[in-house]
Amino acid sequence: MFNTISRVGACAAILLSLAAPTAFAQSDDEMLELGRTVFLESAEPACGLCHTLADAGTDGGIGPILDDLKPSVDQVRLAVTLGVGPMQPYTALSDDEVAALAYYVSSVTGGEAADQ
């Protein structure tokens, strides 16, 4: 019985590792570039319509100024996936796009890295 449970646990761990987003396998430069593309182009509506972010050259006047806020990777990820205040969640973005966007915004603003 214990041996069967161990095999099931091992199989589950393998399946979970295969299902994990591949964005973290990319280099930092690739993550930054994808995140910048999501910020400026892929997200609908584009993040820069509401948010000011110096690196992206945006001057949105509705949402917080991200350069001042300096959000962590986790804060960006939660805001994008769950929404916050008047901002609706971005449900059309892939897990890789969300991860790259969170990494990009946090990196260029000096926010904290993801909790591990």
C-alpha positions as CSV (number, residue, x, y, z in Angstrom):
1,M,0.0,0.0,0.0
2,F,2.8,2.5,1.0
3,N,4.7,1.6,-2.2
4,T,1.6,2.4,-4.3
5,I,1.2,5.8,-2.6
6,S,4.8,6.6,-3.2
7,R,4.5,5.9,-6.9
8,V,1.4,8.0,-7.2
9,G,3.1,10.9,-5.5
10,A,6.1,10.5,-7.8
11,C,3.9,10.5,-10.9
12,A,2.0,13.6,-9.6
13,A,5.3,15.4,-9.1
14,I,6.5,14.6,-12.6
15,L,3.2,15.7,-14.1
16,L,3.2,19.0,-12.2
17,S,6.8,19.7,-13.3
18,L,5.8,19.1,-16.9
19,A,2.8,21.4,-16.6
20,A,4.7,24.3,-15.1
21,P,5.1,27.4,-17.2
22,T,8.1,27.5,-19.4
23,A,8.8,31.2,-19.1
24,F,11.3,30.7,-16.3
25,A,13.4,28.6,-18.7
26,Q,14.0,31.7,-20.8
27,S,16.9,34.0,-20.2
28,D,16.4,37.2,-18.3
29,D,16.7,39.2,-21.6
30,E,14.0,37.1,-23.2
31,M,11.7,37.5,-20.2
32,L,12.2,41.3,-20.2
33,E,11.5,41.5,-24.0
34,L,8.4,39.4,-23.8
35,G,7.2,41.3,-20.7
36,R,7.7,44.6,-22.5
37,T,5.8,43.4,-25.6
38,V,3.0,42.2,-23.4
39,F,2.9,45.6,-21.5
40,L,2.9,47.6,-24.8
41,E,1.1,45.4,-27.3
42,S,-0.3,42.0,-26.2
43,A,-2.4,42.9,-23.2
44,E,-5.9,44.2,-24.2
45,P,-6.2,47.0,-23.3
46,A,-2.5,47.8,-23.3
47,C,-1.1,48.4,-19.8
48,G,0.4,51.7,-20.8
49,L,-3.0,53.2,-21.4
50,C,-3.5,53.5,-17.7
51,H,0.0,53.1,-16.2
52,T,3.1,55.3,-16.4
53,L,6.3,53.2,-16.9
54,A,9.5,55.0,-17.9
55,D,11.1,52.0,-19.5
56,A,8.1,51.5,-21.8
57,G,7.7,55.2,-22.5
58,T,4.1,55.3,-21.4
59,D,2.3,58.1,-19.6
60,G,-1.0,56.7,-18.5
61,G,-2.9,58.8,-16.1
62,I,-5.4,56.5,-14.6
63,G,-3.6,53.7,-12.8
64,P,-0.7,54.0,-10.3
65,I,2.7,55.2,-11.7
66,L,4.6,51.9,-11.7
67,D,8.0,53.5,-11.3
68,D,6.9,55.0,-8.0
69,L,5.0,51.9,-6.8
70,K,7.9,49.5,-7.5
71,P,5.7,46.4,-7.4
72,S,7.1,42.9,-6.7
73,V,6.7,40.1,-9.2
74,D,4.0,38.6,-7.0
75,Q,2.1,41.9,-6.8
76,V,2.1,42.3,-10.6
77,R,1.1,38.7,-11.1
78,L,-1.9,39.0,-8.7
79,A,-3.0,42.3,-10.1
80,V,-2.9,41.0,-13.7
81,T,-4.6,37.7,-12.9
82,L,-7.2,38.8,-10.3
83,G,-7.6,42.5,-11.1
84,V,-7.4,45.2,-8.5
85,G,-9.7,48.2,-8.0
86,P,-11.2,49.3,-11.4
87,M,-8.6,47.1,-13.3
88,Q,-10.2,43.9,-14.6
89,P,-8.2,40.7,-14.8
90,Y,-6.4,39.9,-18.0
91,T,-7.8,36.4,-18.6
92,A,-6.6,36.2,-22.2
93,L,-2.9,36.3,-21.3
94,S,-1.0,33.0,-21.1
95,D,0.8,31.9,-18.0
96,D,4.1,32.7,-19.7
97,E,2.9,36.2,-20.7
98,V,1.8,36.9,-17.2
99,A,5.1,35.6,-15.7
100,A,7.1,37.7,-18.2
101,L,5.0,40.8,-17.6
102,A,5.4,40.5,-13.9
103,Y,9.1,40.0,-14.2
104,Y,9.5,42.9,-16.6
105,V,7.5,45.5,-14.5
106,S,9.2,44.4,-11.3
107,S,12.7,44.4,-12.8
108,V,12.5,47.8,-14.5
109,T,11.0,49.5,-11.5
110,G,13.3,48.0,-8.9
111,G,10.5,45.9,-7.3
112,E,11.2,42.7,-5.3
113,A,11.7,39.3,-6.9
114,A,9.1,36.6,-6.6
115,D,8.6,34.8,-3.3
116,Q,10.1,31.3,-3.8
